[in-house]
Amino acid sequence: MKMVCLRRRFKIFLILASVLMGAACSHSQTVRNALDEIPMVRLDPGQLPEFRDDLDFVGMRFAVDQTLRYLASQPPDRLFVFGQDTYSSAHMMRSLELFAAFLNRHPSRRQLNRFIRENYTVYRSVGGPRTGRMLFTGYFEPSLRGSLTPDAEYRYPVYTRPPDLITIDLSRFSKKYRGQKLTGRIVGQQFVPYYDRRQIERREGFNPSPNTVLLWVNNRIDLFFLQVQGSGKVYLRDGRSVHVHYQSANGRPYRSIGKLLIEQGKIDPAEMSMQRIRTYLETHPDEVDGVLNYNPSYVFFKFERQGPKGYLDVLLTAGRSLAVDKRIFPMAALTYIDTRKPLVDGSGRIDTWTPCRRFTVCQDTGGAIRGPGRADLFWGSGAYAEIAAGHMRSPGDLYFLVIRPERVEAAAALRLVRK
């Protein structure tokens, strides 16, 4: 048995050597270009916005506590990159602790702004290349109906990570591949891309074992949006409920089916939303295969005792958890967003849009969240969360806050104040 494992490892080594010498060099020129650009700039005191918050601070304190749990699990000297500056995980912890301790004082807006200006360095994302601003979208925790056994109704499998899927972190072999990974499978002496969505759903070469299926759901469109959201809650036939969370993906690029439907003239850009996509697919069942398979990316899940969770493997907080491109932005960072959110009327329809200015924390990432001009706000679960997440495509600005080095001692003193 050991000899078989050694031969397999040696085969992987040979394949990886070939990949590093050839294919990886041209694998992701776009990724390297994005990593080479400076995604944020440090602001002078006169460039800072007026900070305010449209929510109470209970959720923010919870989000900070969850993020501190993650940082406590990291080496104290691990570095987090803020543009051209770096800070250790210990420094990140002091930054969040000082902020949480100050929130316990229930500060006024004036006190809040003075506190930030006295204690924090503030950075702003450079935004998208055309506008210089962020595009904020939203995501939520969907609810699905499922079963642990298949039948005529529950026939769409939710898969866990297949045993033949291999992910290679290229940065472990050379710094020039920072942020780059390859996902695929071994066929003979070759490392090839993993099966795409169509091949997985049609079982074209993809042959999962029974242990690879977590459960079964009754709606293919719901399953697709579960993969887009990254986590969800499944209500089983026996009355129980389970949380499923992103485990891995097939490594194929994410392609927006919303963009496809716009380009094909099937949905007006002004009407685009997750709800509008769902309505189109439900009323055009003969097009479902072609539309969904346009996105070759496929997500595999795992069970969680609690949920939803994000990339940091901590609980997300509605309205406070932010998904960004983890290749260029520091995860676990304290952030501030300035954008717009929808307000709904009694019938659940959007009545108007209003400013959405609040503090958030970088706790998640996503296949569609790429570059310095994109961010995804987690809205939680329920009817409003689905409406906000489905319709939000709002321009805005994203700021990053980190404690000044000379104020770290103040943060340590205030640790005793936090409850």
C-alpha positions in Angstrom: 0.0 0.0 0.0 2.9 2.4 0.9 4.5 1.6 -2.5 1.4 2.6 -4.4 1.2 5.9 -2.5 4.8 6.6 -3.2 4.4 5.9 -6.9 1.3 8.2 -7.0 3.2 11.0 -5.2 6.1 10.7 -7.6 3.7 10.8 -10.6 2.2 14.0 -9.2 5.7 15.5 -8.7 6.6 14.8 -12.3 3.4 16.3 -13.5 3.7 19.3 -11.3 7.3 19.9 -12.6 6.0 20.0 -16.1 3.2 22.4 -15.1 5.5 24.8 -13.4 7.9 24.8 -16.4 5.2 25.3 -19.0 1.5 25.7 -18.6 1.6 27.6 -15.3 3.7 30.4 -16.9 0.8 31.4 -19.1 -2.0 30.0 -16.9 -3.1 33.3 -15.5 -1.5 36.4 -17.0 -4.6 38.3 -15.9 -4.2 37.1 -12.3 -0.6 38.2 -12.2 -1.4 41.6 -13.7 -4.1 42.1 -11.0 -1.7 41.1 -8.3 1.0 43.5 -9.6 -1.3 46.5 -9.4 -1.7 48.4 -6.1 -5.3 47.8 -5.1 -5.6 50.5 -2.5 -4.0 53.9 -1.6 -3.3 55.4 1.8 -5.4 58.5 2.5 -4.3 61.8 4.0 -6.4 63.0 7.0 -8.0 65.6 4.7 -9.2 62.8 2.3 -11.1 60.8 4.9 -14.9 60.5 4.5 -17.3 61.3 7.3 -17.8 57.9 9.0 -21.3 56.9 10.1 -23.3 53.7 10.5 -26.9 52.9 9.5 -27.1 49.9 11.9 -26.7 49.4 15.6 -23.3 48.1 16.7 -24.5 44.7 18.1 -23.9 42.9 14.9 -20.6 44.7 14.3 -19.3 43.5 17.7 -20.2 39.9 16.8 -18.5 40.2 13.5 -15.4 41.5 15.1 -15.4 38.7 17.7 -15.7 36.1 15.0 -12.8 37.7 13.1 -10.7 37.7 16.2 -11.3 34.0 16.5 -9.8 33.5 13.1 -6.8 35.8 13.8 -6.0 34.0 17.0 -5.6 30.8 15.0 -2.9 32.5 12.8 0.8 32.8 13.5 1.4 36.2 15.2 3.9 37.2 12.6 1.7 36.4 9.6 1.6 39.4 7.3 -1.5 41.1 5.8 -1.0 43.4 2.8 -2.6 46.8 2.6 -1.4 48.1 -0.7 2.3 48.9 -0.2 2.2 48.4 3.6 2.1 45.2 5.7 0.8 44.4 9.2 1.1 41.3 11.3 -1.8 39.3 12.5 -1.0 40.4 16.0 -1.3 44.0 14.8 -4.6 43.2 13.1 -6.0 41.8 16.3 -5.1 45.0 18.2 -6.7 47.0 15.5 -10.0 45.2 15.9 -9.9 45.0 19.6 -9.5 48.8 19.9 -12.4 49.4 17.6 -14.7 47.0 19.5 -13.7 48.5 22.8 -14.6 51.9 21.5 -18.0 50.7 20.2 -18.8 49.6 23.8 -18.9 53.3 24.7 -21.8 53.9 22.3 -20.1 56.8 20.6 -21.8 59.7 18.8 -20.9 60.3 15.1 -18.6 63.1 16.1 -16.8 61.0 18.7 -16.5 58.1 16.1 -14.9 60.3 13.5 -12.4 61.9 16.0 -11.5 58.4 17.3 -10.7 57.1 13.8 -8.7 60.1 12.8 -6.6 59.9 16.0 -6.0 56.1 16.0 -6.3 54.7 12.5 -4.6 54.7 9.1 -7.2 54.6 6.4 -6.9 53.2 2.9 -9.3 53.4 -0.1 -9.7 50.8 -2.8 -8.7 52.2 -6.2 -11.9 50.7 -7.6 -12.7 49.6 -11.1 -10.4 50.6 -14.0 -13.1 52.7 -15.8 -14.9 54.4 -12.9 -12.4 54.4 -10.0 -15.3 53.1 -7.8 -16.5 49.9 -6.4 -19.4 47.8 -7.6 -21.2 46.4 -4.6 -23.4 43.3 -5.0 -25.0 41.1 -2.4 -25.4 37.5 -1.3 -27.5 35.7 1.2 -28.2 32.3 2.8 -30.8 30.5 0.7 -33.2 27.9 1.9 -33.7 24.6 0.0 -35.8 21.5 0.4 -33.8 18.3 0.5 -33.6 14.6 1.4 -30.9 12.2 2.5 -32.2 9.7 0.0 -33.1 10.2 -3.7 -36.5 9.7 -5.3 -38.5 11.1 -8.2 -38.8 14.5 -6.5 -35.4 14.8 -4.8 -33.1 13.9 -7.7 -30.5 16.6 -7.8 -27.3 15.7 -5.8 -25.3 18.1 -3.6 -21.8 16.7 -3.9 -18.9 16.9 -1.4 -15.3 17.1 -2.7 -14.5 14.2 -5.0 -11.4 12.2 -4.0 -9.8 12.6 -7.5 -9.9 16.4 -7.4 -6.4 17.8 -6.7 -5.6 21.5 -5.9 -2.0 22.7 -6.2 -0.9 25.9 -4.6 1.8 27.2 -6.9 3.0 29.9 -4.5 4.5 27.1 -2.4 7.0 26.5 -5.2 7.8 30.1 -6.2 6.8 33.6 -5.0 6.2 34.6 -8.6 3.1 32.4 -8.5 1.6 34.2 -5.5 -2.2 33.8 -5.4 -2.2 31.2 -8.1 -3.6 27.7 -7.8 -4.3 24.9 -10.2 -7.2 22.5 -9.8 -7.6 19.3 -11.8 -7.2 15.5 -11.9 -4.6 13.0 -13.0 -5.2 11.1 -16.2 -2.3 8.7 -17.0 0.8 10.9 -16.9 -1.0 14.2 -17.3 -2.6 16.7 -15.0 -5.7 17.9 -16.7 -8.6 20.3 -15.8 -11.3 18.9 -13.7 -14.8 18.1 -15.1 -16.9 21.2 -15.9 -20.5 21.7 -14.9 -22.0 20.0 -17.9 -19.8 16.9 -17.5 -20.5 16.7 -13.8 -24.3 17.0 -14.2 -24.5 14.6 -17.1 -21.9 12.2 -15.6 -19.7 12.4 -18.7 -16.6 10.8 -17.2 -17.5 12.0 -13.8 -18.4 8.9 -11.7 -18.9 9.8 -8.1 -19.2 7.2 -5.4 -22.3 7.2 -3.1 -20.2 8.7 -0.3 -19.6 11.8 -2.5 -23.3 12.8 -2.3 -24.2 14.8 0.8 -27.9 14.9 0.1 -30.5 15.5 -2.7 -32.6 18.6 -3.4 -35.8 19.0 -5.5 -34.9 22.0 -7.6 -32.0 22.3 -10.0 -32.2 26.1 -10.2 -32.1 26.3 -6.4 -29.0 24.1 -6.4 -27.3 26.4 -9.0 -28.0 29.5 -6.8 -26.8 27.6 -3.7 -23.5 27.2 -5.5 -23.4 30.9 -6.4 -24.1 31.9 -2.8 -21.6 29.4 -1.3 -23.7 28.2 1.7 -27.3 27.5 2.6 -29.8 25.8 4.9 -31.5 22.7 3.7 -34.8 21.6 5.3 -35.2 17.8 5.2 -38.3 15.8 4.7 -38.1 14.4 8.3 -38.4 17.9 9.8 -34.7 18.4 10.5 -32.5 21.1 8.9 -28.8 21.1 8.0 -26.3 23.7 7.0 -24.1 23.1 3.9 -21.0 25.2 3.2 -18.5 25.7 0.4 -15.8 23.1 0.5 -14.0 23.4 -2.8 -14.7 24.0 -6.5 -13.7 22.4 -9.8 -11.3 25.1 -10.7 -13.1 26.2 -13.8 -13.7 30.0 -14.3 -16.9 31.6 -13.1 -19.1 33.0 -15.9 -22.1 35.1 -15.2 -25.4 33.7 -16.6 -26.9 37.1 -16.0 -24.4 38.7 -18.4 -25.2 35.9 -20.9 -28.9 36.6 -20.8 -28.3 40.3 -21.3 -26.0 39.8 -24.2 -28.6 37.5 -25.8 -31.3 40.2 -25.4 -33.4 38.0 -23.1 -33.3 40.2 -20.1 -33.1 44.0 -20.1 -30.0 45.3 -18.2 -32.2 47.6 -16.1 -34.3 44.6 -15.0 -31.3 42.3 -14.2 -31.5 40.6 -10.8 -31.3 37.1 -9.4 -35.1 37.0 -9.2 -35.4 38.0 -12.9 -33.0 35.2 -13.9 -35.0 32.7 -11.9 -38.2 33.8 -13.5 -36.7 33.5 -17.0 -35.4 30.0 -16.4 -38.7 28.8 -14.8 -40.6 30.1 -17.8 -38.1 28.7 -20.4 -37.3 25.2 -19.1 -35.9 24.2 -22.5 -33.1 26.7 -22.1 -32.1 25.7 -18.6 -29.3 23.4 -19.7 -27.7 25.8 -22.0 -27.9 28.8 -19.6 -26.7 27.0 -16.5 -23.9 25.1 -18.3 -22.6 28.5 -19.7 -21.0 28.7 -16.2 -18.5 25.8 -16.1 -17.7 26.4 -12.4 -19.1 23.9 -10.0 -19.0 24.0 -6.2 -18.7 21.1 -3.8 -20.1 21.3 -0.2 -19.7 20.0 3.3 -22.0 19.8 6.3 -21.6 22.4 9.1 -23.1 22.4 12.6 -23.7 26.1 12.3 -24.0 28.5 9.4 -23.5 30.3 7.3 -19.7 30.5 7.3 -17.4 32.3 5.0 -13.8 31.9 3.8 -12.4 32.5 7.3 -14.5 29.6 8.5 -16.3 31.7 11.1 -20.0 32.6 11.2 -21.0 35.4 8.9 -23.0 38.4 10.2 -25.9 39.9 8.2 -25.0 43.4 7.0 -21.5 43.2 8.4 -19.6 40.5 6.5 -18.0 41.5 3.3 -16.6 39.3 0.5 -13.6 40.6 -1.5 -10.9 39.3 -3.7 -8.6 37.6 -1.2 -5.7 37.7 -3.7 -5.3 41.5 -3.4 -7.2 42.6 -0.3 -6.4 41.6 3.3 -8.8 39.2 4.8 -9.9 39.9 8.4 -9.5 43.6 7.8 -11.8 46.3 9.3 -13.6 48.0 6.4 -16.1 50.8 5.8 -18.5 50.9 2.8 -20.3 53.8 1.3 -23.0 52.6 -1.2 -26.8 52.2 -1.5 -29.3 49.6 -0.4 -32.9 48.9 -1.3 -36.0 49.7 0.8 -39.0 47.5 0.2 -42.8 48.2 0.7 -45.3 46.1 2.4 -45.7 43.8 -0.7 -42.0 43.0 -0.7 -41.2 45.2 -3.7 -38.4 47.7 -3.9 -39.8 51.1 -3.1 -36.6 53.2 -3.3 -32.8 53.1 -2.7 -31.1 54.8 0.2 -27.5 55.3 1.4 -25.8 52.3 2.9 -22.9 53.5 5.0 -21.5 51.1 7.6 -18.5 49.3 9.0 -17.9 45.8 7.8 -15.2 43.1 8.1 -13.6 41.1 5.2 -14.6 37.6 6.0 -15.4 36.0 2.7 -14.5 35.7 -1.0 -16.1 34.4 -4.1 -15.5 33.2 -7.7 -17.2 36.3 -9.2 -15.5 38.7 -6.8 -12.4 39.7 -8.7 -10.2 42.8 -8.8 -10.1 46.0 -6.7 -13.5 47.2 -8.0 -15.8 44.4 -6.6 -17.2 43.6 -3.2 -20.1 41.4 -2.1 -22.2 42.3 1.1 -23.8 39.4 3.0 -27.4 40.2 3.8 -28.3 37.2 6.0 -31.4 35.0 5.4 -35.1 35.7 4.9 -37.3 37.6 2.4 -35.5 41.0 2.6 -32.1 39.4 2.4 -33.0 37.6 -0.8 -34.4 40.8 -2.3 -31.4 42.9 -1.3 -28.9 40.3 -2.5 -30.7 39.6 -5.7 -31.0 43.3 -6.8 -28.0 45.0 -5.4 -25.6 46.3 -8.0 -24.6 49.6 -6.5 -21.6 51.8 -7.0 -19.7 53.1 -4.0 -16.4 53.3 -2.1 -14.5 50.8 0.0 -12.2 51.9 2.8 -9.8 49.8 5.0 -8.8 50.8 8.5 -5.9 49.6 10.5 -4.5 50.9 13.8 -1.5 53.1 13.7 1.6 51.4 15.1 2.1 54.1 17.8 -1.5 53.4 19.0 -1.0 49.6 19.6 -0.3 50.2 23.3 -3.6 52.0 23.7 -5.3 49.0 22.1 -3.7 46.6 24.6 -4.9 48.8 27.5 -8.5 48.8 26.1 -8.6 45.0 25.8 -9.8 45.0 29.4 -12.7 47.1 28.6 -14.2 44.7 26.1 -16.9 42.4 27.3 
